Amino acid sequence: MLFDRVAELIVGEANGNAVIINDLRFSFSIEKDNDKSTNKLTLKVYNMNKQTRSVVERVNNNVILKAGYKNDIGAVTIFTGSVVSAWTISVGNDIITELSVRDGILPLRDTKISLSYMKGTSALSILDDVMASFAIPVKPLPKNLIDKFYSGGYSFCGKAEGAMSEICNYLGLTWSIQNNEIQILDKNRPFGDEIVVLTPENGLINIPERIIDATRKKSQGDSSPPSGMVLSESLKEGEHFQIDGYKVNCLLQPRIYPGCYVGLESNVLLLDPLIDSSNTRRPRAFFRAETVVHRGDTHEDDWLTECQLKAIG
């Protein structure tokens, strides 16, 4: 089981003054997804002295948040970003400094490019040039990428994120910035080979909820439910939905991030007709994490991860 929580917060200027906080109370709420829009962190730090607060409470500061368990692999980086706003308030006996932090906001905001390529240029080679313009690390690209070529050439002038989106869409890819690193994904595959497996024994909480597609058999003559509808109850006989994935809750799992490979063990999978549940005490299936929310408080009970898992095509 996961116990002995540990967390650390590093806040400061790039190549300048920084503070490490691991004894004061702080709470966090992180929202991440596979979209190019920036991931978000809301952070509250309690009762810093004036000197520490003067360093922490600055816009454009770098923030590194680590969390995990002593009996596991210790504190793991779960968010890296830049402060976009900061303020301090007094609540009762507490002085609380709240930071709003965004992942990759500076390169997304500031990187502009002007480029032009001749007919027949490789899309992957152009993508390499655009990624390099951001001047931040790039995670390894998916394996076995199929290149395409611009028969009429390619040109672009503007924010680099626009070119990234155009070229990735042309190649059937998606992109995002995760902990200040560019991540490229095949639209239907997870990133990397490492698998995080969630089971009732290692922190899975409650019953996973099925996320269904808005497709009901036309022969029924019934209207379709909203796309992405969460279905927690059993289906009535004769109703047929395409299960797109599952919404799960677990104890804080720092290894889970958008795009990662997640295994799920739960008896609710017995209700999924596409999953082979034979010859096993409890079925297991594999998914890609699409959205991830981490919440925690170093002095309270809140220490949870919520994620939506997408079936792998």
C-alpha positions as CSV (number, residue, x, y, z in Angstrom):
1,M,0.0,0.0,0.0
2,L,1.0,3.6,-0.4
3,F,1.7,5.5,2.8
4,D,4.1,8.0,4.4
5,R,3.3,10.9,2.1
6,V,6.1,13.2,1.1
7,A,6.1,16.5,-0.9
8,E,8.5,19.3,-1.8
9,L,8.0,22.6,-3.4
10,I,10.8,24.6,-5.2
11,V,10.0,28.2,-6.2
12,G,12.4,30.8,-7.6
13,E,14.0,32.6,-10.5
14,A,15.7,30.7,-13.3
15,N,19.4,30.6,-12.4
16,G,18.7,32.8,-9.4
17,N,17.3,32.8,-5.9
18,A,15.0,29.9,-5.0
19,V,13.4,28.5,-1.9
20,I,12.7,24.8,-1.0
21,I,9.6,24.2,1.0
22,N,9.0,20.8,2.6
23,D,8.0,21.6,6.2
24,L,5.3,24.3,5.8
25,R,1.8,23.4,4.9
26,F,0.9,23.7,1.2
27,S,-2.0,22.5,-0.9
28,F,-2.2,22.0,-4.7
29,S,-4.7,21.3,-7.4
30,I,-3.3,20.3,-10.8
31,E,-5.2,19.9,-14.1
32,K,-3.5,18.3,-17.0
33,D,-4.6,17.1,-20.5
34,N,-3.2,16.1,-23.9
35,D,-4.2,19.5,-25.4
36,K,-1.8,22.2,-26.5
37,S,-3.3,24.5,-24.0
38,T,-1.3,24.9,-20.9
39,N,-1.7,22.6,-17.9
40,K,-2.7,24.4,-14.6
41,L,-1.6,24.4,-11.0
42,T,-3.3,26.3,-8.2
43,L,-1.0,26.3,-5.2
44,K,-1.5,27.6,-1.6
45,V,1.4,28.0,0.8
46,Y,0.7,28.7,4.5
47,N,2.5,30.9,6.9
48,M,5.8,31.7,5.1
49,N,8.0,34.4,6.8
50,K,8.4,37.7,5.0
51,Q,11.7,36.9,3.5
52,T,10.6,33.6,2.0
53,R,7.3,35.1,0.8
54,S,9.2,37.9,-1.0
55,V,11.0,35.3,-3.1
56,V,7.9,33.1,-3.7
57,E,5.4,35.8,-4.6
58,R,6.8,36.9,-8.0
59,V,5.3,36.6,-11.4
60,N,7.3,34.4,-13.9
61,N,9.0,32.5,-11.1
62,N,9.7,28.9,-11.9
63,V,7.8,26.3,-9.8
64,I,8.7,22.6,-9.4
65,L,6.2,20.5,-7.3
66,K,7.1,17.0,-6.2
67,A,4.9,14.5,-4.4
68,G,4.8,10.8,-3.6
69,Y,5.4,8.3,-0.9
70,K,8.5,7.5,1.2
71,N,7.9,3.7,0.9
72,D,7.6,4.0,-2.9
73,I,10.0,6.1,-5.0
74,G,9.9,9.2,-2.9
75,A,8.8,12.6,-4.2
76,V,8.4,12.7,-7.9
77,T,8.0,15.8,-10.0
78,I,4.3,16.1,-10.9
79,F,4.3,19.7,-12.1
80,T,6.7,22.3,-13.6
81,G,5.7,25.7,-14.7
82,S,5.8,29.5,-14.3
83,V,3.8,31.8,-12.0
84,V,1.3,33.9,-13.8
85,S,-0.3,35.5,-10.7
86,A,0.4,35.6,-7.0
87,W,-1.2,37.2,-4.0
88,T,-1.3,36.8,-0.2
89,I,-4.3,37.0,2.1
90,S,-5.0,36.5,5.8
91,V,-7.5,33.9,6.9
92,G,-8.0,33.6,10.6
93,N,-4.6,32.8,12.1
94,D,-3.1,31.8,8.7
95,I,-1.2,33.9,6.1
96,I,-1.9,32.2,2.8
97,T,0.0,32.8,-0.4
98,E,-1.8,31.6,-3.5
99,L,0.0,31.1,-6.8
100,S,-1.5,30.4,-10.2
101,V,1.0,28.5,-12.3
102,R,1.0,27.4,-16.0
103,D,3.1,24.7,-17.6
104,G,5.0,25.9,-20.7
105,I,3.3,29.3,-20.7
106,L,6.5,31.3,-21.5
107,P,7.6,29.3,-24.6
108,L,4.0,29.2,-25.9
109,R,3.5,33.0,-25.4
110,D,6.9,34.2,-26.6
111,T,8.0,31.8,-29.4
112,K,7.3,33.3,-32.9
113,I,8.7,32.0,-36.1
114,S,8.8,32.7,-39.8
115,L,9.8,29.8,-42.1
116,S,9.4,28.6,-45.7
117,Y,10.2,25.2,-47.3
118,M,10.3,24.1,-50.9
119,K,8.1,21.5,-52.5
120,G,8.5,17.9,-51.4
121,T,9.9,18.8,-47.9
122,S,9.4,16.2,-45.2
123,A,6.8,17.1,-42.6
124,L,8.9,15.5,-39.9
125,S,11.9,17.6,-40.7
126,I,9.8,20.7,-40.5
127,L,8.4,19.5,-37.2
128,D,11.9,19.1,-35.9
129,D,12.7,22.7,-36.8
130,V,9.5,24.1,-35.2
131,M,10.1,22.1,-32.0
132,A,13.7,23.4,-31.7
133,S,12.4,27.0,-31.8
134,F,10.8,26.6,-28.4
135,A,14.2,25.9,-26.8
136,I,12.8,23.4,-24.3
137,P,13.3,19.6,-24.1
138,V,11.4,17.2,-26.4
139,K,10.3,13.8,-25.3
140,P,11.2,10.9,-27.6
141,L,8.9,10.7,-30.5
142,P,6.4,7.8,-31.0
143,K,7.9,4.8,-32.6
144,N,7.3,3.9,-36.3
145,L,6.1,7.4,-37.3
146,I,5.0,7.6,-40.9
147,D,6.4,10.7,-42.6
148,K,4.5,12.7,-45.2
149,F,5.6,15.4,-47.6
150,Y,4.3,18.8,-48.6
151,S,3.9,18.6,-52.3
152,G,3.3,22.3,-52.6
153,G,5.9,23.3,-50.0
154,Y,5.1,24.8,-46.5
155,S,5.4,28.3,-45.1
156,F,4.3,29.8,-41.8
157,C,4.6,33.2,-39.9
158,G,3.3,33.6,-36.4
159,K,3.4,31.9,-33.1
160,A,5.2,28.6,-33.2
161,E,2.3,26.8,-31.5
162,G,0.2,27.4,-34.6
163,A,2.8,25.6,-36.8
164,M,3.0,22.8,-34.4
165,S,-0.7,22.2,-34.5
166,E,-0.8,22.4,-38.3
167,I,2.0,19.9,-38.9
168,C,0.9,17.5,-36.1
169,N,-2.6,17.4,-37.5
170,Y,-1.2,16.7,-41.0
171,L,0.7,13.8,-39.6
172,G,-2.2,12.5,-37.5
173,L,-0.5,13.4,-34.2
174,T,-1.3,15.5,-31.1
175,W,1.1,17.6,-29.1
176,S,1.2,19.2,-25.7
177,I,3.7,20.5,-23.1
178,Q,4.1,18.3,-20.1
179,N,6.4,19.5,-17.3
180,N,8.1,21.9,-19.6
181,E,8.8,19.2,-22.2
182,I,7.2,18.9,-25.7
183,Q,5.2,15.6,-26.0
184,I,4.1,14.2,-29.3
185,L,1.5,11.5,-29.4
186,D,-0.1,9.2,-32.0
187,K,-3.8,10.0,-31.7
188,N,-4.6,6.4,-30.7
189,R,-1.5,5.2,-28.8
190,P,0.0,6.0,-25.3
191,F,3.4,7.5,-24.8
192,G,6.3,5.2,-23.9
193,D,6.4,1.7,-22.6
194,E,6.1,2.2,-18.8
195,I,2.7,1.0,-17.5
196,V,1.0,2.2,-14.3
197,V,-1.4,-0.4,-13.1
198,L,-4.3,0.6,-10.9
199,T,-5.9,-2.1,-8.7
200,P,-8.0,-2.0,-5.5
201,E,-4.9,-3.2,-3.6
202,N,-2.6,-0.3,-4.7
203,G,-4.9,2.7,-4.3
204,L,-7.9,2.4,-6.7
205,I,-10.9,4.0,-5.0
206,N,-14.5,3.2,-5.6
207,I,-15.8,1.7,-8.9
208,P,-14.5,3.1,-12.2
209,E,-17.3,4.8,-14.2
210,R,-17.7,3.9,-17.8
211,I,-17.5,6.8,-20.3
212,I,-19.6,6.0,-23.4
213,D,-19.8,7.2,-26.9
214,A,-23.0,8.8,-28.2
215,T,-23.8,5.8,-30.4
216,R,-26.8,3.7,-29.7
217,K,-28.0,1.0,-32.2
218,K,-30.2,2.8,-34.7
219,S,-32.6,-0.1,-34.8
220,Q,-33.7,0.9,-31.3
221,G,-35.1,4.2,-32.6
222,D,-33.9,6.0,-29.4
223,S,-32.0,9.3,-29.3
224,S,-28.4,9.1,-28.5
225,P,-27.1,10.3,-25.1
226,P,-24.5,13.2,-24.9
227,S,-21.0,12.3,-26.1
228,G,-18.7,11.5,-23.2
229,M,-21.6,10.6,-20.9
230,V,-20.5,8.9,-17.7
231,L,-22.4,5.7,-17.1
232,S,-22.2,4.1,-13.7
233,E,-25.2,1.8,-13.7
234,S,-25.8,-1.3,-15.7
235,L,-27.4,-1.1,-19.2
236,K,-30.8,-2.3,-19.8
237,E,-31.3,-5.3,-22.1
238,G,-31.2,-4.2,-25.7
239,E,-29.2,-1.0,-25.1
240,H,-25.8,-0.9,-26.8
241,F,-23.2,1.7,-26.2
242,Q,-19.6,2.0,-27.3
243,I,-17.5,2.2,-24.1
244,D,-14.8,4.8,-24.8
245,G,-13.0,4.5,-21.5
246,Y,-13.3,4.9,-17.8
247,K,-13.2,7.7,-15.2
248,V,-11.1,6.5,-12.2
249,N,-10.1,7.8,-8.8
250,C,-7.1,6.6,-6.8
251,L,-4.7,7.6,-4.1
252,L,-2.3,10.2,-5.5
253,Q,-0.3,8.5,-8.2
254,P,2.5,10.8,-9.4
255,R,3.5,8.5,-12.3
256,I,0.2,9.2,-14.1
257,Y,0.3,12.0,-16.6
258,P,-1.6,12.7,-19.9
259,G,-0.6,10.3,-22.6
260,C,0.8,7.6,-20.2
261,Y,0.0,3.9,-20.4
262,V,-2.4,2.8,-17.6
263,G,-3.6,-0.7,-16.8
264,L,-6.9,-1.0,-14.9
265,E,-8.0,-4.0,-12.8
266,S,-11.6,-4.0,-11.8
267,N,-14.7,-6.2,-11.9
268,V,-16.5,-3.4,-13.7
269,L,-14.6,-4.5,-16.8
270,L,-16.7,-7.7,-16.8
271,L,-19.5,-5.5,-18.2
272,D,-17.4,-4.4,-21.2
273,P,-18.0,-6.8,-24.1
274,L,-14.8,-5.9,-25.8
275,I,-12.6,-7.0,-22.9
276,D,-11.5,-10.6,-22.5
277,S,-12.2,-11.6,-18.9
278,S,-11.6,-15.3,-19.2
279,N,-9.1,-17.2,-17.1
280,T,-8.5,-14.5,-14.6
281,R,-9.7,-13.7,-11.1
282,R,-10.2,-10.1,-12.1
283,P,-10.1,-8.6,-15.6
284,R,-7.4,-6.2,-16.6
285,A,-7.3,-3.8,-19.6
286,F,-5.0,-1.1,-20.9
287,F,-5.7,2.5,-21.7
288,R,-4.2,5.9,-22.3
289,A,-4.6,8.7,-19.7
290,E,-6.4,11.6,-21.4
291,T,-7.0,14.0,-18.5
292,V,-5.4,13.9,-15.1
293,V,-6.2,15.9,-11.9
294,H,-3.9,15.7,-8.9
295,R,-5.0,17.2,-5.5
296,G,-3.2,17.2,-2.3
297,D,-2.7,19.0,1.1
298,T,0.4,18.2,3.1
299,H,-1.5,18.7,6.4
300,E,-4.9,17.3,5.5
301,D,-6.4,14.1,4.1
302,D,-6.6,15.2,0.5
303,W,-4.0,13.2,-1.6
304,L,-5.8,11.9,-4.7
305,T,-5.6,11.5,-8.4
306,E,-8.6,11.5,-10.8
307,C,-8.1,10.6,-14.5
308,Q,-10.0,9.7,-17.6
309,L,-8.7,6.7,-19.4
310,K,-9.2,6.3,-23.2
311,A,-9.5,2.9,-24.8
312,I,-6.5,2.2,-27.1
313,G,-7.4,1.9,-30.7
